[in-house]
């Protein structure tokens, strides 16, 4: 800044000297012509026409006074106008050059133009697909034609496949109560809501769902987003801004990670689900605060995690995390998209599992998993909810969810309230059955939490990443050929989506409609596929 001020002072002094020099020359010439004019009037000298010369010189004298006053009072204005004038001249000059170029092009004959067109060769605007990307595209071309909860049929399969691939843990998507509520709302309100929530997109079913969710969680308010992905990304970005601090698990999924990126906050990471490493990170931050004499209350600070990690199947040790966040003055943002309706004696998620109600400041939940609907919810105190109604990008700018999916979620909550405890026991039993089956397959190693309905396992052998990926893809394809649909995660979990990419794994999910005989049959198929390719 001091350099700019000095430059302007120098420019002002230069311009003032130029104005003074012009003024002195004009004054001398004016006196000379005035004397000549006087002589001419006395008839002693044939001089120039008095009025024309005097008027011109008086104009120059006035211009001198205006110039010096402008340079003295506002040198910046003079500099800016000089630059603009120079810019206009350059633009005009370049415009004349482009006209010449156009005139040159117009001189090409028709045959010359045809030859140029013939010689032109197009190039691809995008790089060619890798083998991994080709596999993803090919797999995504399949469409589900039949879904019963326990079984799936796709356009690429000739018969029903045992479903070990979806997150429909409670099979609400095939519940008659949920379907009935959806049909009734569809007949009453139609399909679309036709606008964002803050304008004309709020309809009674949206408000009913927010009230029901708040009641289940024991808070005054909750807020609904139109899809699950934007719920977590919009919520994180609504509360964390540039200059804030986010301490995040390396294994968070892409929805949360997108919110972290959009927030533009300072980011620290800790090893996946490792509370000892998190303590080390927090202690390092505390030492830095002390060294810089920084007040921790002047910066918004959050720890961002998942209750059940989508890409690992690990369950968050909430009791240890709550102790750390209280000790180091942090707030918690926890995504319960896979844990709500699954964990705890009442199916109310991670806080129900650890009996720590109201221990999480901000909770996000997708309605697209256990509730079998569309959308997402954010739960917190009144300030958390009200802030998002103006700052949550997915709430403010996206069209609200169709009313019937809100009614579907309300119906799903009613089923959980009524039969939730029995459903949770059945789900846990099925998860235990699959875990025990995986443990008996020597080619595979269990990597997820034993109580998680999302079960991950990797190869026991220590091969390269690509080799493991191809082997697991072959195992998944073989299982599909024998009537079992599961997921090999090596392709779609990629480095550009995650801070820390997990190893290639098989992912199996269970639901409440699976029977023990179904799961044992799947175990036999998986065992034979592993023996074939490992």
N, C-alpha and C positions, 0 to 999 in steps of 0.2 A: 504493500500500500504506500509506504514512504517513497518507493521508487516511482510510482505513478504520479504522486503529488509533485515530486521534484521535476519529473518530465514535463508536467503541465506548467509548472512555474517557468521552466526554461523556454517552453513554447510561447507562453504569454509574453515573456521579456523580448523574445525574437520578433513576435508580431508587432509589439508596441514600438520597437526600434524601426521596423519597416514602415509603420504608419507615420512615425515622426519624420523619417527621411522624406517620404512622399509629401507630407504636409509642408516641410521646409521648402522643397522644390516648388510646390504649388504656390506657396506664399511669395517666393522670389519672383516667379513668373507673373503672378497676379499684380505685384507692384510695378513690374516692367510694363505690362500692358496698360495699367492704370495711367502711368506717366505718358505713354504713347497716346492714350485716349485723350488726356488733357491737352497735349500738344496739338492733336488733330482738331480739337474743338477750338483752339486759339488760332488755327490756320497756319501754324508754323511748321507742321509736318504732316505728310500724307500717311496716316496710320490705318490700321485695320478697322473693320466695322466694330464700333464700340459695344453695342448690345450683345452681339453673338459671342464675342470673346469674353466679355464680363460675366454673362450668364453661365457659360461653361466653366469658367474658373471659380465662380462662386459655388457651383455644384461640387467641384473637386474639393473646395475648402470645407464644405459641409460634410462630404464623404470622409474626409480626413478626421473631422471631429467625431463622426459616428463610429468610425473604425477604432480610434483610440479608446473611446468610451466603452465599446463592446469588448475589446481586448482586456481592458482594465476591470470591467465589472463581471464578465462571464467568459473567461478564456476557454472553458470546457465546451461551451456552445460553439465557439469559433472552430475549435478542433473537430467537433462532431460534424458540423456542416461542411467543413473542408473534406473530410473523409467521405461523406455522402456524395458530394459533388464529384470527387474522384471516382467513386464506385459507379455513378451514373455514366460517366464518360467511358469507363472500361466496358460496361454492359453494352453501350451503344456501339463501341468499336468492335466488340465480339459479335454483335448482331449483324453487323455489316459483313464480317468474315463468314458467318454461317450462311448468309444469303448467297455469297459467292460460291460456297460449297454446294448449295442447292442448285445453283445455276450450272455448276460443273456436272452434277449428277444428271441434270435434265438433258445434257448433251449426249448421253449414251443412246446408242441405237437400239431398236427393238431386239435385234439378234444378239447384241452384246448383253442386254438384260437377261435374255433367255439362257445364254451361256452361263452367266453368273448364278442363276437359279439352279441350273443343272449341276454345276460344280459344288453347290452348297451341300454339306453333309450334317445331318442332325446328330446331336449327342444327348445321351440320357441326362436328365436333370437330377436323378437320384442314383446312388451307388447300387450295384446288384445285390440281391439278397444273399445272405450267408446260408449255409446248410441249416443252421439252427433256426434262422428266421423262416426258411421255407417249411420246416417242420411245424412251426407255430401256425403259419398261414394255413397249411393243409389241415391241421387239427381243428382250427377254428371254423373251417368250412362245414363241419358237422352241425346238424341242427337236431334238437330234441323233439321227437314226435310223440312220445308217450312217457308220462311220469306218474308213478304210483307211490312215491315215497321210498319204498324199498327197491324198486326197479326202474330202469331207464331204458328207452329205446331211441336210437338216433337214426339219422338218414344213412349212416354208414354201417349199421348193424341190422341183421335180419331177424333178430330175436331180442327179447328183454334181457338186460344186463343187471346184475346185482349192483345196487348203487352204494358205492363206498367213496363217492367223490364230492357230494354237495354238502353245504353247511345248513341244510334244513333239518336241524337236530331234532326238533319236536314234531316234524312233519305237519306244520300248520298250513302249508300250501295245499294240502289235500284234505284239510279238515272241513267237514260240512258246515259247521258253525261259522267258520271264517268265510266260506264261499257264499253262504246265505246273507251274511251282513254286507258283503261286497255287492251282491246283486241288488239288494234293497236300496243301498246308497246310489248305485249306478242308475237305477230307475228314477230316483228322486232328484239327483243333482246333475245327472249326465256324467260324461267322462272327464273332460278337462276342467281345470280351474281358471284358465285363460289369463293368468297374470301373476306377478310376484305378490308375496304375502303383504307387503307394506302398501300396496295400491288397491287392487280389487280382486286379489287371489285368495283371500282368507274366507273360508266357508266353515260352517258349523262343525263338520267332522274334524277339521284341523284343530279347532279349539277344544273339542271333546277329548281328542287324543292327548293334547298337552296337559289337560287337567288330570286325566287318568294316569299318565306317566308320573306327574308330580306327586300324585297321591301314593302311588306304588313306592316312590323313592323317599317319601316323607319330607318333601319340600313344597314351597308355595307355587313355584312355576317351573316349566320346562319349555323348550323351544324346538320346533320341528323343522327339519330341512327336507328338501324334495328328493334327495338321494343320499345313499350312505357314504359315497366317496367324498362328496363336498362337505359332509358334516364335520369330519375330523380336520380336513384341510382348512375349512373356513373358520372353525373354532380356534385353532392354534393361531392363525394369522390375525384374528380379531383381538386377541389379548396380548400377543407378543409383537413388539415393533422394533425398529432399528434402535440399537443401544441397550435393549433388554438382553437377558441371559437365559438360554435354554440348555439344560443338561439332558441329553437324550440317550436312550439305549441304542446300541449299534444295530439291533435287529428289528427296529420298528418298520412297519410295512409302508408302502408307497403313499398311502393317503395321509398319514401323519407326517411323513417326510416331506410331502408337498407343502403342507402347512408350515413346517419349519423353514423351508426354502422361501416361501412367500413372505414370511415374517421379517426376513432380513436381519434377524437378531444375531447376537454372538452365540456360537454353538460350541458346547463341549460334549464329548461322547464318553460313554463307559461301556465296558465289555458286556455282552449280552447276558442279561439277568444276573449279573454278578454284583451283589451288594457290597462286597469288600472293595472291588474296584471303584464302585460309585463313591464309597467313603473316601478313598484316596483322592478322587477328582474333587470332591467337595472340600476336603482339607486343603488341597492346593489352592482352590479359589479363596478360601478363608485367609491363607497366608498372604496371598496377593492383595486382598482387601486391606490387611493390616499394613503391608508395606506401602501401599498407596494412600493410606488413611481414608479409605473409601467407606461411606455409610451404606450398609447393605439394604437399608430401607428406602434408599433413593433410586433403586433399580428393581424393576420387575423381574422376578426369577422363578422359573418353572422347571420341574422334572417331568419329562414326557415319556410315557411307557404304554404298553398294552397289558391287559389283564391276562388274556391268552394270546400269545404271539402267533400271528397268522402264518408266518413262514418258518416257525420252529415248533409250535405246539407246546411251548413252555408256559407254565403258570407263574404269574408274578408273586413273589413273597411280600405281600402287602404289609404285613406287620413290621418287617424290617425297614421297608421303604418309608412308611409313615414315621417311624422313629428317626430316620435320617433327615427327612424333610423338616420335621419339627426342630431338630437340633441345629440345622444349618439355615433356618429361615427361608425355606423354599415353599412354593405351592406345587400341587400335583395336577397334571393333565393326564388322565388315564382313558384309553379307548377300551370299552367293554363290548365291542361289537360281537365277539365270539363267546364271551362269558355270560352275558345276560341271557337268562332262561336256561342256563346250563350248570353254573356253579352255585354252591350253597344249598342248604336244606330247602329253601323256598325258591331256588332258581333265580335269585335277584342279583347274581353276579359276585364279583370278588369281595365286595364289602360284606355280603351275606356269608360267604365262605369263611372269612376271618372274624366275623362278628365285630366289624369296625364301621358302624354307620356314620355317615357325614365326615369321614376321614379324608375324602378326596374333594378338592375344591371345584374341579371341572371334570365332568364325565361325559364322554361321547358314546353313543350306542347306535349301531346300524339296525334298522328294522328288517333287513334283508336276509337275516340268518335264522335265528330261533323263532322269530315272529312270522316268518314266511310272507313278508310284505315288501313294500318299497319305501325308502326314505331313511331318515336318521333323526336322532334326538340328542340334544345337549342338556345336561342337568346340572344345576348349581343353585346358589342362592339367588335372590331377586336381582341383585346387581349384575350377576353373571348373565342372566337371561336378558334383562333389559338392554344391556350393552350390545348384545348381538343383534338386536332388532334394527340397529342402525349401522353396525360395524361388521356383521357377518356377511361376507360377500355372497355366499351361496343362498342366504336368506333374502338379501336385499335385491339381488339382480337376477336370480333364477325364478322361473315360473314355479308356483307351488305344486305340490304333489296332487294327483287326482284325488278327489274326496273319497272314492271307494277304497283306496289303499289305506287311508287313515282309519276307516271303519274296520278294515281287515285287521289292522294292528290292535284296535280296541277289542275286537273279538278274541284275538290271540291272547291278550292280557287277561281277558275273562277266563279263558281255558286254563291259563297258568295259575290263576287264583284258585280255581276249582280243583284241578287235578295235578297241579305242578309238582307236589311232593312225590307222588307216585311216578310221574314221568321222569323226574330227576333220578330216582332210584333205578329205574329201568335203563336209562341212558348210561349211568355209571356202571351198571352190571355189564352192558354190552361193550363199553370201553375196556373194562377189565378183561373180558373174554378175548378181544382182539389183541390186547397187550400181551396176554399169556401166549397166544398163538405166535406172535412175532418173536417172542423170546425163545421159542422152540426151533425157529428157523436159523440155523447156524450161519447162513450167508448174510443175514441182516442183523443190524444193531439198533435197538430202540434209542431214539434221541429226545423224544418229547416227554412231558410229565405223565406219570401213570394215570392220573385222574382226568386227563384232558380227553375230550371226545374227538379232538383233532390229533391224529397219531402219525408221527413221522419216524421213519427208519432209514438208515443209510447202509451201504455195503460194508461188511466187516473187513474186506480186503483194502489195502492201501494202494489204490491205483490212481492214475492221473484224473484230474477233474473231467476231462473230455471222455476218458475211457469209462468212468463211473456213470457219466451222463448217458452215454450210448447203451451201456448195459441195463440201466434202470428203464430207459425207454423201451428196450426190447422186452424186459420183464412185464412192463405195463401193457404193451401190445399183445404179448402172449396171454396175459390174464384176460384181456378184453376178448380175445378170440375164444376163450373158454368160459365166457359168461360173467366175468367180474370186472367192473369199471372202477379203476383207481387212478391216481394222478402221479406222474413222475415230474418233479419240480425243477429239473435241471435247466430246462429251456426258458420257462416263463419267469423265473426269478433271476433277474439279470443285474449286472453291476451298475448299470446306469439308473436303476430304480432304488438301489439300496446303498447305504454307507458301507456295510459289510455283507457281502454276498454269502449266503449259506452254501454248504456243499450240496451236490445233487442228492435228492432223497425221494422216497416214495411217501405219498400222503394218503392216508385212509381216514374216512370219517364215518361215524356210526350215528344212528338215529333210534328213536324209541320204537319204531315198528320192526326193526330187525329182530329176528329170532336167533336163538343159539345155533340151530341147525344151519341157517343161512351163513352165519359167520364162520362156522367150522368148515363148511363147503368152500368158502372163500379162502380159508387158511390152506386147504389142500391144493387149491389152484395156484396160490402164491408160492407154496413150497415147491411144486413141480416146475414152475417157471424159473425159480431161482436155481434149482438143480440143473436146468437146461442151459442157462446162460452164465452161470458163475463157476 
